[in-house]
Amino acid sequence: GEVVGTYRMMRPGEVVGTCSEEALQVLQSAAAVSPDAGHEAARQWGQCLATLRLMVDDMSSARLTLTPQLFWAGAALLHSARATLFLPAAHLMDTLIAKLDLADPCTQDLLFATLPNDWSPAYQGLKPLVLRGVADARTHAAALALALRVVASPGGLVLDTTPRHTPLCVAALLPRLAAMLDRAPS
């Protein structure tokens, strides 16, 4: 609460450095929100994640690379079945993927080196998590935007550990492609 209010009120670049540890604590707490938690608790965590996204917006790519926990915590939050957590997590991941240089082998190595050991089920990339969001009407738009970012990103195994997800992404994006073709001038 206090970090969120302070950051939204001030939002200067220098606050980012002092809030990095608090941001990680917010993510760890949000990841631990029980599916049985009330709607109000989930909504508050969603607000915290939206503020964290603002913080990530202000961070340099180099600083984000040195804080891989943000990437993994954001990815973990995509497991949430609650739209109030999935939506801000999807926006956070979209911002992280846009800012991180995932084509850089050093960035990929650092992310893989910090992959949590206790990931359950085993990490298979972001695509399966994002595709689940595409199938939900409440999270469709945010998940579709993130799916487009993931498909267009050169993140390699960080974003997709198995080749079978690429055809699934294409299938999930077909309705959008068909709509774009329908609107295209003949």
Buried (B, 14 or more C-beta within 10 A) or exposed (E): EEBBEBBEEEBEEEBBEEBBEBBBEBBEEBBEBEEEBEEEBBEBBBBBBBBBBBBBEBBEEEBBBEBBBBBBBBBBBBBBEBBBBBBBBBBBBBBBBEBBBBEEEEBBEBBBEEBEEEEEEEBBBBBBBBBBBBEEEEBBEBBBBBBBBBBEBEBBEBBBBEEEBEEBBEEBBEEEEEEEEEEEEE
